């Protein structure tokens, strides 16, 4: 008779970008089942929205996610513009697209760095976070902030992109092109990384459909879907780009999707800077009528959805928000099952859930409630597996 133990990961763990609790049921090294518990980070954003002026809500929803602090404001502003029938100036549409794609670059680089760390490739971690810095510098040049950019406004944007800043922005983008090529070679062509990530955490196409996943998680499983193309907003239908899709559904496919999307984002931003017209960037909205509106955008993690209802006053009477992590996290119910404990941490991180800071992970022997491993031990198991693969393949020690 097999002996089961419980491996609790979370609700606070440096790998999870949002407090989430995963109770792994393990037989030996194999994960045979998983329970997922969410709801640890309820801050009452939707209720708080009802007490704020429509313009203040854009700043409130920016705080939902630090990494995607532009995605929620865009979705919210589009919901309000849908509600009120507001026509956004074309220049503002281009600026919104530039900010959104810069955010996609810095989000994907952050994910790539963390993924490298948790499989023992700390050089990739350092590279990714080093080259993320110029992207944050671009945000600071445009908005004055490296995070929480406060750029989105109902009817447009709050700040223009100055003509004198465009050459410096283009120079930074040019510098990023060989960096993306370096990551493509260092990660996608590395035999150890392929051995470590291929066939791990597989989410088949049908499972992706069944669990309603979105974003890179869906596209890595063969679902050719992207709101930027399928329901265009901002300036996405005014520039040329392609949706990146992989078929395998494993962690390697999720990695490939994000790396290749970096190149697409750079191309989109360059086109926007070249094509951005002169003129107004704010419709100067003063009043919101009664009605309902919906805003949908393709955040770095997938579809972000906002529903807003107004009674004609200056505050929402209902504001419903659905972030992409809410859809993707549940897919671990199938993605993590069948793998090993050493694969669990990277499998859970592969869907890119929102980030959390405090580590409280332990492996408990269920029969005695005796602590066996903590979170750092789990990471060490993952790194040791990478080292073992490296040694078997004759590549020496990973630094």
C-alpha positions in Angstrom: 0.0 0.0 0.0 1.5 3.3 -1.0 2.2 6.0 1.6 0.8 9.5 0.9 2.2 12.7 2.3 1.0 16.2 1.9 3.2 19.0 0.5 1.7 22.4 1.3 3.0 25.2 -0.9 1.9 28.7 0.2 -0.1 30.7 0.9 3.1 32.7 1.1 6.0 31.6 -1.0 8.6 33.6 -3.0 7.7 31.7 -6.2 4.0 32.6 -6.0 3.3 36.2 -7.2 0.0 36.1 -5.3 -0.9 34.4 -2.0 -2.2 31.0 -3.1 -2.2 27.7 -1.2 -1.5 24.5 -3.0 -1.9 21.3 -1.0 0.0 18.6 -3.0 -0.7 14.9 -2.3 2.4 12.9 -2.9 3.2 9.3 -3.2 7.0 9.0 -3.0 8.2 11.7 -5.4 5.1 11.7 -7.6 2.3 14.3 -7.2 -1.0 12.4 -7.4 -3.5 15.2 -6.6 -3.6 18.8 -5.7 -6.0 21.1 -3.8 -5.9 24.9 -4.7 -7.1 27.5 -2.3 -7.3 31.2 -3.2 -8.7 34.3 -1.6 -5.8 35.3 0.7 -5.3 38.7 -0.9 -8.9 40.1 -0.8 -8.5 43.8 -0.4 -12.0 44.8 -1.3 -11.0 46.7 -4.5 -14.4 46.3 -6.1 -16.2 47.7 -3.1 -13.6 50.5 -2.7 -14.3 51.4 -6.3 -17.9 52.3 -5.4 -16.6 55.0 -3.0 -14.2 56.7 -5.5 -14.8 59.2 -8.2 -14.6 57.7 -11.7 -11.2 59.3 -12.3 -9.8 58.1 -8.9 -10.8 54.5 -9.8 -8.1 54.4 -12.5 -5.4 54.9 -9.7 -7.1 52.4 -7.4 -7.1 49.5 -10.0 -3.5 50.2 -10.8 -2.7 48.8 -7.4 -4.3 45.4 -8.1 -1.0 44.1 -9.5 2.4 45.7 -9.3 3.8 44.0 -12.4 0.7 44.6 -14.5 -0.1 48.0 -13.1 -1.1 49.3 -16.5 -3.4 46.4 -17.6 -6.2 47.0 -15.1 -6.4 50.8 -15.8 -6.6 50.2 -19.5 -9.4 47.7 -19.1 -11.2 49.9 -16.6 -10.9 53.0 -18.9 -12.1 51.0 -21.9 -15.1 49.9 -19.8 -16.0 53.5 -19.0 -15.5 54.5 -22.6 -17.8 51.7 -23.7 -20.4 52.8 -21.2 -20.3 56.5 -22.2 -19.6 56.0 -25.9 -16.4 58.0 -25.7 -14.1 58.4 -28.7 -10.5 58.2 -27.7 -8.0 60.4 -29.7 -5.9 58.4 -32.0 -2.6 59.6 -30.4 -3.8 58.3 -27.1 -4.4 54.8 -28.6 -0.8 54.6 -29.8 0.5 55.8 -26.4 -1.7 53.2 -24.6 -0.2 50.5 -26.9 3.3 51.6 -26.2 2.8 51.4 -22.4 1.1 48.1 -22.6 3.8 46.5 -24.7 6.6 47.9 -22.5 4.8 46.3 -19.6 4.6 43.0 -21.5 8.4 43.1 -22.0 9.2 43.8 -18.4 6.7 41.2 -17.1 8.0 38.5 -19.4 11.6 39.3 -18.4 10.7 39.1 -14.8 9.0 35.7 -15.3 12.0 34.4 -17.3 14.4 35.4 -14.6 12.4 33.7 -11.8 12.0 30.6 -14.0 15.8 30.5 -14.4 16.4 30.8 -10.7 14.0 28.0 -9.8 15.7 25.5 -12.1 19.2 26.5 -11.0 20.1 28.8 -13.9 20.9 31.9 -11.9 22.8 33.5 -14.8 19.6 33.7 -16.7 18.0 35.2 -13.6 20.6 37.9 -13.4 20.6 38.6 -17.1 16.8 38.9 -17.3 16.6 41.3 -14.4 19.6 43.3 -15.6 18.1 43.9 -19.0 14.7 44.6 -17.5 16.2 47.8 -16.0 16.3 49.8 -19.3 12.6 49.0 -19.9 11.8 50.5 -16.5 14.0 53.5 -17.4 11.8 53.9 -20.5 8.7 54.0 -18.3 10.4 56.6 -16.1 11.2 58.7 -19.1 7.6 58.6 -20.4 5.6 58.7 -17.1 8.0 59.7 -14.4 7.6 56.3 -12.7 9.3 53.0 -13.0 6.1 51.2 -11.8 2.5 52.4 -11.3 2.8 54.7 -14.3 -0.5 56.6 -13.8 -0.8 57.1 -17.5 -4.4 55.8 -18.2 -7.3 58.2 -18.1 -11.0 57.8 -19.2 -10.9 59.3 -22.7 -7.2 59.1 -23.3 -3.9 59.3 -21.4 -2.5 61.7 -18.8 0.8 62.5 -20.4 2.1 62.8 -24.0 5.3 61.2 -25.3 7.6 64.0 -26.1 9.2 64.2 -29.5 12.6 64.8 -28.0 12.3 61.5 -26.0 11.5 59.3 -29.0 15.2 58.9 -30.2 16.3 57.7 -26.8 13.3 55.3 -26.6 14.2 53.9 -30.0 17.8 53.5 -29.0 16.8 51.4 -26.0 14.6 49.3 -28.1 17.4 48.7 -30.6 19.6 47.6 -27.7 17.0 45.1 -26.6 16.9 43.3 -29.9 20.3 41.5 -29.5 19.4 40.8 -25.8 16.2 39.0 -26.9 18.3 37.0 -29.4 20.7 36.1 -26.7 17.9 34.8 -24.5 16.5 32.9 -27.5 19.8 31.1 -28.0 20.7 30.7 -24.3 17.3 29.3 -23.3 15.6 27.8 -26.3 18.7 26.1 -27.7 20.1 24.8 -24.4 19.9 21.0 -24.2 19.8 20.9 -20.4 17.0 23.4 -20.2 15.1 21.4 -22.9 15.6 18.2 -20.9 14.5 20.0 -17.7 11.4 21.7 -19.1 10.1 19.6 -22.0 7.4 17.2 -21.0 7.0 18.9 -17.6 3.7 20.4 -16.4 1.9 19.5 -19.6 -1.5 21.2 -20.3 -2.9 19.7 -23.4 -5.0 21.7 -25.9 -8.2 20.1 -24.7 -7.3 20.6 -21.1 -6.5 24.3 -21.8 -10.0 24.6 -23.3 -11.6 22.7 -20.4 -9.9 24.9 -17.8 -10.5 28.1 -19.8 -6.9 29.3 -19.5 -5.8 32.5 -21.1 -2.7 34.3 -22.4 0.7 32.6 -22.9 -0.6 29.6 -20.9 -3.3 29.1 -23.5 -1.1 29.9 -26.5 1.6 27.4 -25.3 -1.1 24.7 -25.5 -2.0 25.4 -29.1 -4.9 27.9 -28.6 -4.5 30.6 -31.2 -6.1 33.3 -29.2 -5.1 36.9 -28.4 -7.5 39.8 -27.6 -5.1 42.2 -29.3 -6.0 40.6 -32.6 -9.4 38.9 -31.9 -11.0 42.0 -30.3 -8.7 44.9 -31.2 -8.3 47.8 -28.9 -5.8 50.7 -28.6 -3.7 50.7 -31.8 -3.2 47.0 -32.3 -5.2 46.9 -35.5 -3.0 49.8 -36.9 0.3 47.9 -36.6 1.7 44.6 -37.9 2.5 41.7 -35.5 1.8 38.1 -35.1 0.4 35.8 -32.3 2.9 33.4 -31.0 1.6 29.8 -30.5 3.2 26.6 -29.5 1.6 23.2 -29.5 3.3 21.2 -26.7 1.7 22.7 -23.7 4.7 22.0 -21.4 6.8 24.5 -19.5 9.3 24.8 -22.3 6.5 25.8 -24.7 5.4 28.5 -22.2 8.9 29.7 -22.1 9.2 29.9 -25.9 5.9 31.8 -26.2 7.1 34.5 -23.8 10.6 34.8 -25.3 9.2 35.2 -28.8 6.6 37.6 -27.6 9.4 39.9 -26.5 10.4 40.4 -30.1 6.9 41.1 -31.2 6.5 43.7 -28.4 9.6 45.5 -29.5 8.3 45.6 -33.1 4.9 46.9 -32.0 6.4 49.7 -29.9 8.7 50.8 -32.7 5.8 50.9 -35.2 3.8 53.0 -32.7 6.6 55.5 -32.2 6.9 55.9 -36.0 3.2 56.1 -36.8 2.0 58.1 -33.7 0.2 61.2 -35.0 0.3 64.7 -33.6 -2.6 66.2 -31.8 -4.7 65.7 -28.7 -4.2 62.8 -26.4 -7.2 63.3 -24.0 -10.9 63.6 -24.8 -11.3 65.7 -21.6 -14.3 63.7 -20.2 -16.3 65.5 -17.5 -19.4 63.4 -16.9 -20.3 59.8 -17.0 -23.9 58.8 -17.9 -25.9 55.9 -16.5 -25.3 52.6 -18.1 -23.0 49.6 -18.2 -19.7 49.0 -19.9 -17.1 46.3 -20.5 -13.4 46.5 -21.0 -11.2 43.6 -22.2 -7.5 43.7 -22.8 -4.7 41.2 -23.3 -2.5 41.6 -20.2 0.9 39.9 -20.1 -0.8 36.9 -18.4 -3.9 36.9 -20.5 -7.4 38.4 -20.7 -8.1 41.1 -18.1 -11.8 41.9 -17.8 -13.6 44.9 -16.2 -17.4 45.5 -15.9 -18.6 48.8 -14.6 -22.2 50.0 -13.9 -23.1 53.7 -13.4 -26.3 55.3 -12.2 -25.3 58.7 -13.6 -23.5 60.0 -10.5 -19.8 60.4 -10.2 -19.1 57.0 -8.7 -19.6 53.4 -10.0 -22.4 51.5 -8.4 -20.9 48.1 -9.4 -17.4 47.3 -10.6 -16.5 43.6 -11.4 -12.9 42.6 -12.1 -11.5 39.4 -13.4 -7.7 39.1 -13.6 -6.1 36.4 -15.8 -4.4 34.6 -12.9 -7.9 33.7 -11.6 -8.3 31.5 -14.8 -4.8 30.2 -15.1 -4.1 29.1 -11.5 -6.9 26.5 -11.5 -5.2 24.6 -14.4 -2.5 23.4 -12.0 -5.1 20.9 -11.0 -4.1 18.9 -14.1 -0.7 20.5 -14.9 1.0 19.7 -11.7 -0.5 16.2 -11.2 1.7 13.4 -12.5 4.9 15.3 -12.0 7.5 15.1 -9.3 8.0 17.2 -6.2 11.1 18.7 -7.8 8.9 19.9 -10.7 6.1 21.2 -8.6 7.5 24.7 -7.9 8.3 25.5 -11.5 5.0 24.0 -12.7 3.0 26.2 -10.4 5.1 29.2 -11.5 4.8 28.5 -15.2 1.3 30.1 -15.4 2.9 33.3 -14.0 0.6 34.0 -11.0 0.9 37.3 -9.3 3.9 37.8 -7.0 4.0 37.4 -3.2 7.0 38.1 -0.9 6.9 35.9 2.2 7.9 32.3 2.2 5.9 29.8 4.3 6.4 26.4 2.6 6.8 23.1 4.3 6.6 19.4 3.4 4.6 17.6 6.1 4.4 13.9 6.7 0.7 13.5 7.1 0.7 10.6 9.6 2.8 12.5 12.2 2.5 16.2 11.1 6.3 16.2 11.2 7.9 18.9 9.0 10.3 17.4 6.4 11.2 20.2 4.0 10.7 24.0 3.8 10.4 26.2 0.7 14.1 26.5 0.2 14.5 22.7 0.3 11.9 22.5 -2.5 13.8 24.9 -4.6 17.0 23.0 -3.9 15.4 19.8 -5.1 14.5 21.5 -8.3 18.0 22.8 -8.8 19.5 19.5 -7.9 17.5 17.8 -10.6 18.9 20.3 -13.2 22.4 19.6 -11.9 21.9 15.8 -12.3 20.7 16.3 -15.8 23.7 18.4 -16.6 26.1 15.9 -15.3 24.4 13.0 -17.2 24.7 15.0 -20.4 28.4 15.8 -19.7 28.0 19.6 -19.4 29.6 20.1 -16.0 28.3 22.3 -13.2 25.7 25.0 -13.8 26.6 28.4 -12.5 
